[in-house]
Amino acid sequence: MPSITPTRNIAFELFKRYNKSESLIKHALSVEGVMRYMAKKNGEDEEKWGIIGLIHDLDYEMYPDEHCTMTEKILRENNWPEDISVPY
């Protein structure tokens, strides 16, 4: 199955499906902003890096014992492109 082209809205909705904590949502939004800033500063794709920042803790609340491993699985199950779903 071909991968989707994730947008910020798709990423944010996916993040909120797995995370309900207001503080974690604020954290994700803050990291998104920092990643966008750094991408712009370094001539990189702001949208891509903002999305990566937004979803970086996707599995944190729902899967605390599998944090950092479930995000890849979730993204693959949702047909995200490999350049985003594979850990860096």
N, C-alpha and C positions, 0 to 999 in steps of 0.2 A: 504494500500500500504506500502511495507517495506521501511524503511528509507535508504537514501543513506549513503555512507561512505564519508564524506566531506574530500577533500584534500586541501592543501594550495592553489593550482591553482583554484579549484572550488570556494573556499571562496573569493579569490582575484577577480575573474571574477564577482562573484555575487556582491561584494562590489562596483566594478567599474560600474556595471549596474545601481546602485542607487546613485552613487556619482561621480561627475566630477571634483570637486575642487582639484587642485594640493595640496593645503595645507591640506585638509582633508585626501587625500590619503597618504601624508607624515606622518600625525598624526597616521593613522591606522597602517602604517608600523612600526612606532616607538613603538606604544603600543604592536604590535606583538612581537617585539624584546624584550621588557621588560618582557612580559608574558612568552616567551620562557626561558629567563634567570632565572626568578623566579621559573618556573616549574623545570628546571634542578637543581637549587640550593636546591629545596625542594623534589627532588625525584619523581616528578609528570611527566605526559605525556606532553613532550614539544610540540609535534605536535598539540594535542588537545588544549592546553592552548594558543599556538600561533595563532591558528585559531580563538579562542574566542576573543583574543585581536584584531585580524585583523577585525573582523566583529562587534565589540562592538558598533560602531556608524553607522551601516548599514543604518538606517532610517534617519539619521541626516539631510542630505541635501534635500532629496526629500519630507520628511514628518516632517518638523521642529515642527509643532504643535502637532505631535503625536510621537515625539522622545521618545524612550525607550518603546514604545508599539508596533510599527509597525514591529520592528525587529523580534519579536517572530512570528507574523503572517506571515511574508515573509519566514522565515525559515521553518515553518510548511507547507506552501504552496509548498515549494521546497523539502519536505520530508526529512528534516534534522532530525537527531536523537534527542530525547527529552533531553538527557543530555547536549546538546548544545543549543537547541532552547528554552528551558524554562529558564527564568531569574534566576540568582543565588541570 
